[in-house]
């Protein structure tokens, strides 16, 4: 019977959606910010769109390291949350917070003082390189602010506190859009800065988010009671556990992030038209995938907490149910892309060639959504929540570096086939990975207890 393998309980879906919906809202807000940036810069032409896209790639790479450390810490946090051990949760947060702060500081220094050298890795087009370097130098100032705020909000999600981050991102959206508009076009007495103005608006928003989470942390949060100034009080007994479970997640995010960066370099050498089309396609992908990434976060929390409570059989049923949900929300994501792609493209003032490329790439994007949903929810959600982090590292690493990148070089730089087919080739790994993921999850070997009683 289906009830022997799946959960059809009202409380289960209520818990999943209580986490999913706020995170989906955060992703919608993030989409709104990126869409407004893209639209504003799109009015300045392909160079501006490409410059901001490439200039944001080092930030993306840094954020992947941050996501990896936070995600690795959350493997422990969610299971200790199931045990109800708040003191150990605070200790884990101290380790992850110190680590992300150091990484963000190093990245900020490199990108601020050597922006042209960094951007020369992505493109040889002088105009795009100049625009990207200007953008990068400004946003690099905000790396540390972002890293601390994001790590804190991510850790709170692992203990089912998601409302605060939704409120912060909602307010940040208006701050970001207002200052982007002001500095891009020189409104309200601000200087007209173009691409650099978009970076200025983003920087102000990152500082605003940091201030908000600092106020919340010190004066309002009562569930965990973590304080930022305690990040240097690291419990050495927990470091081996953190490294064991976080390192594969960090490696996963970094290998994938580095691969995505190399992918951007490949796109930069294909040309600014392809970069612009990909940038616009990624914006609509963010909107279409909000529930997919929301459920993946919820899956990690729910699976981890259930295992921490010692309910292995229920954890397996939870995973099976989440896989079915992945297919359903993947199809919804496909429908959103197909419905919105024409009106969405109509708002961009870009070349006809870039618009045609983006249209074809969106068709490919829609086609891949159900497969991508299973891939993301399996690796980022179920397997991480279950403590089975090494498989995700292996799958994402091999998929990116043995499949997507070689296919991108072959199709984009050697064969020079149509953009939509290049785009498909650079996403083909998910079609292979999902078979391994489903077999792993249905076997039950992914369920691993990562907590200890002697900490």
N, C-alpha and C positions, 0 to 999 in steps of 0.2 A: 504493500500500500504506500501511497505517496507520503502519508504522515510518518512512515518509518524512516524516510530519507530527507524530508523537507519540513520547514517550520511554517505553519499557517496561523500563528498566534498573533492576535491583535497587539499585544504588548511588545512583541519582537519588532513588528513593522513600525510601531510607534517610537521605539528606541532608535531604530535605524534612521527614520526620517527626522527625528528630533536633532540628530547630528548632521544629516545630509542637507536639510533645507537651509540652515544658516550658512553652511560652507558653500552651497550652491549660490546663495545670495552674495556671498563674498566674491565668488567667481564671476557673477553677473556684474558686480561693481568693478572688478578688475577688467572685465571685458569693456565696460563703459569707458573706463579711463583710456585703455588702449585704442578703442574705437575713436574716441574724441581726438586723441593724439594723432591717429592715423588720418582722420578726416582733415584736421587742421593742417597737418604737414602735407597731406595730399594736395591741398590747394596751392602748395609751393612747388609741386612737381615731383618726378621720380627720384631725383637726387636727394631731396629732403627726406622722403620716405625711406630710401635705402640707407642714408646716413644715420638716421635714428635707429633703424633696425640693426645695422651692424655695430653701431656705437653701444647698443644695449647688450651685445653678446657677452662681453666680459662680466657684466653684472649678472647675466643669466648663469654663467659658469660659477660665479661666486655663490649665487643663490642655490645652485644645485648642491654645492658643498654644505651649505647651511641646511637645506632640506634633508640631506643625507644624515647629518649629525642629529637634527631634531627627530627625524624618522627613526634613526637607530635608538635614540634615547626613549622614544615612545614605545618601542618594542618592550622595554623594561617597564616604563611608566604604566602602560595599560594593564599589564599583568599584575603589577604591584597595586594598582587601583582595584583590581578584582579581589586582592587580598586585604585591601583597606589599610595599607602601610604608607602613610603620608610622609613620614620622616625619610624613608628611602627614596620616595619620589622627589623630595626636595634635594637630596644628595645627587640624584641622577641629573636633575635640572642644572645644578651647579657645574657639573662636568661639561654638559653640552653647551651651556651658555659661555663658559670660558673658551671652549674650543672654537665656537663660531665667531666670537669676538676677535680672537687672534687671527683667524683666517681672513676675516673681513678687513681688518686693519692692514694686513700685508697687501691684499688685493687693492685696497684704496690707495696706498702709497705708490704702487707700481703704475696704476692707471692714471693717477693725477700727474705724476712727473714724466711719464713716458707714453702719452696717449697716441702720438703719431706712430711710434714704433709698434705699439700693440695693434693699431688699426692697419698697419702695413701687412699684417699677417692675413687680413681678411679680404683686402681688395687692392688692386694696383691703379684703379681709376682715381686720379688726383682730386677731382671735385668731391667724390663720395668719401674719400679718405679724410679730406679736410673737414667735411661736415660731421663725419663720425667721430673724429678726434675731439672736436669741440664739444660734442654731446657727451662723450665719455668723460672728459676732464671734469665736467660739472657734476654729473651723477655719481662719480666716484667718491665725492665728499660724503655722500649719504650711505655708503656701504655699511658702515658700522651701525648707524642708527637703524637701518633696515634689518640687519642680522640679529640684533638684540630683540627688536620688537617681534620679528617673525618667529624667532625661536621660542619666545615666551608664549605667544599666542598658540603656536603649534603644540607646546607642552600642555597647555590648558585644554586643548581639544582631546588629548588622550585621557583626561579625567572628566570628559563629557561637559566641559564648560566652553561653549561655542558662541554664546550670545555676545560677549564682550568684543570679540574680534569682528563680528558683524557690524556692531555699532561704530567701532573705530574705522573700519574700511568705508562705511557709508559716509561718515564725516570727511574722511580723507579724499573720497571721490570729488566732492564739491571743492575742496581746497585745491586739489590737483588740476581740475578742469579750469577753475577760475584763474589760477596763476599761469597755467599753460597758455590760455587765451591772451592774458595780459602781456606775457613776455614774448610769445611768438609774433603777435601782431602789433605790439607796442600800444596797448590800451591802458586806460586808467592811470596815465602818467608814467607807465613802465617803458623802458627802452625796447625797441623792436629788435629782437634777437634771432628770429627764425628757428632753426633747428636747436640752437643752444637754449633758446627760450623754453622749448619743450623739456629739456633737461633741468632747467631752473625750476619749473613747476613741479617736476617729479621730486627734486631735492627737497623743496619746501614741504611737500606732502609726506616724505619719509621722516623729516624732523617732527612734523606734527604728529604722526603715528607714534613715534618714540615718546613724545611728551605725554600722549594719552595713556600709553601702557604703563609709563612710570607712575602717573597719578593713580591709575587703577591698582597697580601692584602694591603701592605703599599705603593707600588709604581705603581701598574698597574690597579687594579680594580676600575672602575668608576661608575658602575651601582647602587650599594648599599652604598659603602664607609663605610663599617664596619671596625673598628680597634680593634685588640685583647686587647689592654690595657684598653679598655672601658668596659670590661666584668664586672667590679665591680660596674659600674654605672647602677644598676638595677632599673627600674621603677616599684615601688610596685603596681601601679594601674593595671599593666598587669599580675601580678603573679596569681591572681585568674583565669583569662582566660587561662593562660598557664597550670596551674595545672588541670583545668577542662577538657581541650582537650588533654593535653600531658600525663597526668597520666594514662588514659586507654591504650595509645600506649606504654608507658614505661612498664606498667603492662603486656601488651600483649607480648612484646618482652622478658621481664624478665621471665614470666611464661613459655613461649615457650623455652627460653634459658636454664632455670633451668631444664625443662623437657628434653631438648637435652643433658644436662650435666648428668642427672640421666640415660638417655639412654646410654651414653658413659660408665657410671659406670657399667651398666648391661652388656654391651659388653665386658668390661674389665674382668668381672667375667666369661663370656663365654669362653674367652681365647684370646691370642695374635693373633692367626690365624684369628679369626672373626674380631678383631679390624683392622688388616692389610687389610683384604678384604673390609671392610666397608670404610676404608680410601681411598683405590684406587677407589672404586665405587663412592665416593663423589667427587673425582677429575673429573671424566668424567661427573658427573652430573652438575658440574659447567660449563663445556663447553657447554653441551646440553641445559642448561637453561638460557643462556646469554640473549636471546631475551625476555624470559618470565619475568625475573627480570627487564630488561630494560623497557618493556611495563608497568610493575606494577608501576615503578617510574614515567613514563610519565603519566599514568592514574591519579595518585594522583595530579600531577601538573595541568594537563588539566582540570580535574573535579573541583578542588579547584578554579582555576582561573575563570572558567566559572560561578561558583556559586557566586564568589566575584563580577563578572560583573552584577549579577542579572538576569542571563539567565537560569531559572530553567528548562524550556522545553528542551532547548538545552543540558543541563547537563544530563537529562534522556536519550536522544538519544545518547549522548556520551558514557554513561555507557553501554547501550545496544550493541553498536558497539564494545566496548572494550571486552565484553563477547564473542562475535563471534570471535574476533581476538585471544582471549585466547585459544579457541579450536583449531584454525588453527596452532598456534605456539606450542601448546602442541603436536600435531601430528608431527610437524617438529622435535621437541626435541626427540620424540620417535625414529624417523628414524635415527637421528644422533647417538644415543646410539647403536642401532642395527647394524649400519654400522661399527662403530669404535671399538666396544668392543673387538673383536678378535685381531686386530693389536695393540690396546692400551695395552692389557694385555701382549702381546709378548715382550714388552720392559722392563718388570719388572723381576728382579731376586729374586723371592720369592718361597716359597714351593709350590708343586703341589696342596696341600690341600687348601692353601690360594687362589691360582689362580682359582681353580674350584669353590670355594665359591664366589669369586668376579664375575665370569662369570654368575652364577645363579642369583646373586643379581642385576647385570646389566640388566638381562632380566626382572626382576620385576620392576626395575626402569623405563625401557622403557614403560612397561604396564601402569604405574601410571601417566605418564606425562600429558595427556590431563586433567585429573581430578585435578592434582596438579596445572596446569596452571590457571584453573578457580578459585581455592582456593586462590592462591597467588595474582592474579590480582584483585580479589574481595576485599580481606581484606587489603592488603598493598596498593592497588591502589585506587579503586573506593570508598570504604567505608571511608577510611581515608581522601581522597580528599573532600568527602562530609561532613566531620565532624561527621560521625557516627562511632566513635571509640570504643564505649562500646561493640558493637556486636562482633567486632573482638577479643576483650579481652575475652569475654565469650566463643566464638567458639574455639579459639586456646587453652585457658586454659582447658576447658572441654575435647577437643579432645586429648590433650597431656596427661593429668593426669587421665582421666577416660577411655581412650581407648588405646593409644599407649604404655604408660608405663606398665599398667597391662598386656597388651598382650605380651609385651617384657619379663616380668618376667615369665608369664605362659609358653610361647613357648620356651624361651631361657634357663631359669634356672630350670624349673620344667619338662616340656615335652621334652626339648632338641631335637626339631625337626630340619630338615635340615636348614642351614643358609638362603637360599633364602626365605623360608617360615617365618622365624623369621623376616627377613628384611621387608617382606610384612605386617606382623602383626603389626610392629612398625610404619607403615605408613598408617594404615587403616582408620584413622580419616577423611581424606579428602573426602572419599567416602560418608560420612554422611553429612559433613559440606556444601558441594556445593549445596545441595537442599535448605538449609536454606538461603544461600547467594543469590542464584538466585531469590528466592521468595522475599527477602528483597529488592534487587536492582530493580527488575521489578515493585515493588509496589510504588516506588518513595519516600518512607518515609525516605530514607537515606540522602536526600538532606537537609542540615542544614546550615544556615548562621552563622558563628562564629565571624564575624567582628563587631566592634562597631564604632560609630562616635565620642564618647566622650573621646577617649584616647589621 
